[in-house]
Amino acid sequence: MVFEQIATGGCQSYLVGCADTCAAVLIDPELSQIDHYVALASHHGVRLRYLIDTHTHADHFSATKALARQLGLPVVMHRASPAPFVDMRIGDGEMIVLGKLRLQALHTPGHTADSMCLQVEDRVFTGDTLLIGGTGRTDLPSGDPSALYDSLFNRLLKLDGQLAVYPAHDYKGRGHSTLAEEIANNPRLQKRDEAEFVEMMRNLSLTMPTHITEALRTNMSGGKTVAALLAEASATVPFMSLAELKSRVEAAEDDLIVLDVRERDAYEAGHIPGARLLPRGQLELRVNQDLPDPTRRILTCCELGYISTLAAATLRGMGFTRAVALDGGMKAWREGGYALRPGREP
């Protein structure tokens, strides 16, 4: 069996392949590692056939949809998954055939309603149902401590104790465990009475994952992350340096319109001399009135350079093909000691 474990911070994803047929699958891929996954598959001489998420992730961005679009592959999740982009919805006890390998699904709700584990040969990929020295939390959307108890004690932990456990997360650099080791040593599994287990899970007082709202939104719906939107915009927008803009402002260049897309109070607190105010939220509605000549060079600026990048991309999409964005934004402009003008332009 071809096997690679890929750690991204605490997130764990897996490349699993059949050595005889060169067919492979990615389990719980993470968005920032797309190029790494493709390179690994090439390195091992395998061809990816499926992309699998063991559940709807709340603490990182899944790469399944992006990889599916890039490589033309089917996305596999449990049939309870709310994600509309899933191509194959698999049920409890069903298998994914991967050359000579068989990945068997075990529905293990509790962390989420759509959680499942995948057993293949001598190992089980447990998602966030069972972690090394812990379990998935149950206080996020669709979590249920009673369901997790049943999934663990009446299902997963009844499998062969020698099965290697490969979870979707581990923050202490541990690669894997076994079911037997977890039964013996995992603190949460020592609460073997259901009422005690449920009480424990309801009183963990855990902090919320970073970007939880965005992660759930994108992983459940297939929508785009803010980072993806910025990356797409950056791919279509040229940038101008602070020094270059300074020289053009000082030269009072007639061909350049500096467009400040912040809100009025930020603009009036200090803006680039000669800059016009057109808040990003009003751009599409006012563009014909405020920018009647689509052939002019327009430089957009905002506080950090993100909103101005989106604004420049929008302008280019509307026909202002010479729109560019300021590299670094107004924060970098101020820190560079460049001239600022308070109030409104005459």
C-alpha positions in Angstrom: 0.0 0.0 0.0 1.2 3.5 -0.9 0.8 5.7 2.2 1.8 9.3 3.1 0.7 11.3 6.2 0.7 15.0 5.6 0.6 17.4 8.6 -0.5 21.0 8.2 -0.2 22.5 11.7 -2.4 20.2 13.7 -4.4 19.0 10.6 -3.6 15.5 9.3 -4.4 14.4 5.8 -3.5 11.1 4.0 -2.6 9.8 0.6 -3.5 6.2 0.3 -2.9 4.2 -2.8 -2.9 0.7 -4.3 0.7 -0.2 -5.2 -0.5 -2.7 -7.8 -2.9 -0.5 -9.8 -1.5 2.9 -8.9 -4.9 4.2 -7.9 -5.0 6.6 -4.9 -7.3 8.6 -2.7 -6.8 11.7 -0.6 -8.4 11.7 2.9 -9.2 15.1 4.6 -7.1 17.3 2.3 -6.3 20.8 3.5 -6.7 23.8 1.1 -3.2 25.2 1.5 -1.5 21.9 0.5 -3.0 21.4 -2.9 0.3 21.6 -4.8 1.9 19.3 -2.2 -0.7 16.6 -2.7 -0.4 16.7 -6.5 3.4 16.5 -6.2 3.2 13.6 -3.7 0.9 11.6 -6.1 3.4 12.2 -8.9 6.3 11.2 -6.7 4.6 7.9 -5.8 3.5 7.3 -9.4 -0.2 7.1 -8.5 -3.2 8.7 -9.9 -5.8 10.2 -7.6 -9.3 8.7 -8.0 -11.2 10.1 -5.1 -11.2 12.9 -2.6 -12.7 12.1 0.8 -13.7 14.2 3.8 -14.4 12.2 6.9 -16.8 15.0 8.1 -17.6 18.7 7.7 -14.6 20.4 9.1 -15.0 23.5 11.3 -11.4 24.4 12.0 -9.7 24.4 8.6 -10.6 24.7 4.9 -11.1 21.5 3.0 -9.4 21.2 -0.4 -11.9 18.7 -1.8 -13.9 21.1 -3.9 -10.9 22.9 -5.3 -9.0 19.7 -6.1 -12.2 18.2 -7.6 -12.4 21.2 -9.9 -8.7 21.2 -10.7 -8.3 17.5 -11.3 -11.8 16.4 -12.3 -12.2 14.0 -9.4 -15.3 12.9 -7.4 -15.8 14.1 -3.8 -16.8 11.5 -1.3 -18.6 12.1 2.0 -21.1 10.4 4.2 -24.7 10.7 2.9 -25.5 13.0 5.9 -23.2 15.7 4.6 -24.9 18.9 3.8 -22.3 19.9 1.2 -23.9 20.3 -2.3 -20.7 19.5 -4.2 -20.4 15.9 -3.0 -20.4 13.5 -5.9 -20.6 10.2 -4.0 -22.6 9.9 -0.8 -21.6 6.8 1.0 -23.5 5.0 3.8 -22.5 2.9 6.8 -20.9 -0.4 5.9 -20.4 0.6 2.2 -17.0 0.5 0.5 -14.9 2.5 -1.8 -13.0 0.3 -4.2 -9.4 1.5 -4.9 -7.7 -1.0 -7.1 -7.1 -4.0 -4.8 -7.8 -1.9 -1.7 -11.2 -1.6 0.0 -12.0 1.4 2.2 -15.0 0.6 4.4 -17.1 3.4 5.8 -18.3 3.3 9.4 -20.8 6.0 10.2 -19.7 7.5 13.6 -21.8 10.6 14.3 -21.2 12.7 17.4 -18.5 15.2 16.5 -20.7 16.0 13.5 -23.8 14.3 12.2 -21.9 13.3 9.0 -18.7 11.9 10.7 -17.4 8.6 9.4 -14.3 6.5 9.9 -12.6 4.6 7.1 -11.0 1.2 7.6 -8.5 -0.1 5.1 -6.3 -3.2 5.8 -4.5 -2.7 9.1 -5.5 0.9 9.9 -8.6 3.1 10.5 -8.8 6.8 9.6 -10.9 8.2 12.4 -11.5 11.8 11.3 -12.3 13.7 14.5 -14.3 10.9 16.0 -11.3 9.5 17.9 -8.1 11.4 18.4 -4.8 10.3 19.9 -5.4 10.9 23.6 -8.8 12.6 23.0 -12.0 12.7 21.0 -13.6 15.2 18.7 -15.6 17.9 20.5 -19.4 17.9 20.4 -20.3 21.5 20.9 -20.1 22.6 17.3 -23.1 22.5 14.8 -24.6 19.0 14.6 -22.5 17.7 17.5 -24.1 15.3 19.9 -22.2 13.8 22.9 -24.7 10.8 23.3 -24.2 10.0 19.6 -20.4 10.2 20.0 -20.6 7.8 23.0 -22.5 5.3 20.9 -20.1 5.7 17.9 -17.1 5.1 20.1 -18.1 2.4 22.6 -20.6 0.5 20.6 -19.0 0.7 17.2 -15.4 2.0 16.6 -13.8 0.5 19.8 -15.3 -2.9 19.0 -13.0 -3.3 16.0 -9.7 -5.1 16.2 -7.6 -3.4 18.9 -4.5 -3.7 16.8 -5.9 -1.4 14.1 -3.7 1.7 13.7 -5.5 4.9 14.4 -4.9 7.8 12.1 -6.9 10.9 13.1 -7.7 14.1 11.2 -6.0 16.2 13.9 -3.1 15.9 16.2 -1.3 18.9 17.7 1.6 17.1 19.5 3.5 15.6 16.6 2.2 12.1 17.1 1.7 10.1 13.9 -0.6 7.3 15.0 -1.8 5.1 17.8 -3.9 1.9 18.0 -7.4 1.2 19.2 -6.0 -0.9 22.0 -3.7 1.9 23.2 -6.5 4.4 23.1 -8.9 2.2 25.1 -6.2 1.8 27.7 -4.7 5.3 27.8 -7.1 7.9 26.3 -8.5 9.9 29.2 -11.9 10.5 27.6 -12.4 6.8 27.0 -12.1 6.1 30.7 -15.6 7.5 31.2 -17.3 4.3 30.1 -20.7 5.1 31.6 -22.7 7.1 29.0 -24.1 9.6 31.5 -20.6 10.4 32.8 -19.2 10.6 29.3 -21.9 13.0 28.2 -21.4 15.1 31.3 -17.7 15.3 30.6 -18.2 16.3 26.9 -20.7 19.0 27.9 -18.2 20.6 30.3 -15.0 20.8 28.4 -15.1 24.6 28.0 -13.1 24.6 24.8 -12.2 27.7 22.9 -13.8 28.1 19.4 -11.6 27.2 16.4 -10.2 30.1 14.4 -12.3 31.0 11.4 -15.0 28.7 12.5 -17.8 30.6 10.7 -15.9 30.9 7.4 -14.7 27.3 7.6 -18.2 25.9 8.2 -19.7 28.2 5.5 -17.2 27.1 2.8 -17.0 23.5 3.8 -20.7 23.1 4.0 -21.7 25.1 0.9 -18.7 25.0 -1.3 -18.5 28.8 -1.2 -15.2 30.6 -1.5 -12.9 31.7 1.3 -11.8 35.3 1.7 -8.3 34.1 0.9 -9.5 32.4 -2.3 -11.3 35.6 -3.4 -8.1 37.6 -2.8 -6.0 35.1 -4.6 -8.3 35.3 -7.6 -8.3 39.1 -7.6 -4.5 39.2 -7.2 -4.1 37.0 -10.2 -5.8 39.7 -12.4 -4.5 42.9 -10.9 -1.1 44.6 -11.2 0.3 46.6 -8.3 2.2 49.8 -7.8 4.9 50.4 -5.2 4.7 53.1 -2.6 7.8 54.8 -4.0 6.4 54.7 -7.6 3.2 56.2 -6.4 5.0 58.9 -4.4 6.9 60.0 -7.5 3.8 60.2 -9.6 1.8 62.1 -7.0 4.7 64.6 -6.6 4.8 65.0 -10.3 1.1 65.7 -10.3 0.6 63.2 -13.1 -2.6 63.9 -14.9 -3.1 60.4 -16.2 -3.4 58.8 -12.8 -6.5 58.7 -10.6 -5.8 57.7 -7.0 -9.1 56.2 -5.7 -9.4 55.7 -2.0 -11.9 53.0 -1.3 -12.0 53.3 2.5 -15.0 54.8 4.4 -15.2 58.6 4.7 -14.0 58.9 8.2 -10.8 57.0 7.4 -10.3 59.0 4.3 -10.7 62.4 6.0 -8.3 61.3 8.8 -5.6 61.3 6.3 -5.3 60.3 2.6 -2.8 60.4 -0.3 -2.8 64.0 -1.6 -5.2 64.3 -4.6 -6.9 61.0 -3.9 -10.6 60.8 -4.6 -13.0 59.1 -2.2 -15.2 56.3 -3.5 -16.0 53.7 -0.8 -15.8 50.1 -1.9 -19.4 49.5 -1.0 -20.6 52.2 -3.4 -18.2 51.3 -6.2 -20.5 49.6 -8.7 -23.3 52.1 -8.1 -21.2 55.2 -8.6 -18.6 54.1 -11.1 -20.3 55.5 -14.2 -20.8 58.9 -12.5 -17.4 59.2 -10.8 -15.2 57.5 -13.4 -16.6 58.3 -16.9 -13.4 57.6 -18.8 -12.6 53.8 -18.8 -9.2 54.5 -20.5 -7.7 56.3 -17.4 -5.2 54.6 -15.2 -6.8 54.1 -11.8 -4.9 53.2 -8.6 -7.0 51.9 -5.7 -5.9 52.1 -2.1 -7.3 51.0 1.2 -5.9 50.4 4.7 -4.1 47.1 4.3 -4.3 46.5 0.5 -6.9 43.7 0.5 -10.1 45.7 -0.2 -8.3 47.8 -2.8 -7.2 44.6 -4.6 -10.8 43.4 -4.8 -11.8 46.9 -5.9 -9.2 46.9 -8.7 -10.3 43.5 -9.9 -13.9 44.7 -9.9 -12.9 47.7 -12.0 -11.0 45.6 -14.4 -14.0 43.3 -14.8 -16.1 46.4 -15.6 -13.8 47.5 -18.4 -11.3 49.7 -16.6 -8.4 47.7 -17.9 -5.7 50.0 -16.5 -6.8 49.7 -12.9 -4.0 48.8 -10.4 -3.8 48.5 -6.6 -1.4 50.0 -4.1 1.1 47.5 -2.8 0.8 47.6 1.0 -2.0 50.0 1.5 -2.4 53.2 3.6 -0.8 51.5 6.6 2.4 51.0 4.7 2.1 54.5 3.2 1.9 56.1 6.7 4.7 53.9 8.1 6.9 54.9 5.2 6.5 58.6 6.2 4.8 59.6 2.9 2.7 62.8 2.7 -0.9 62.7 4.0 -3.7 65.2 3.6 -6.5 65.4 6.1 -10.1 66.4 5.4 -11.7 66.5 2.0 -10.1 67.3 -1.4 -11.0 70.7 -2.8 
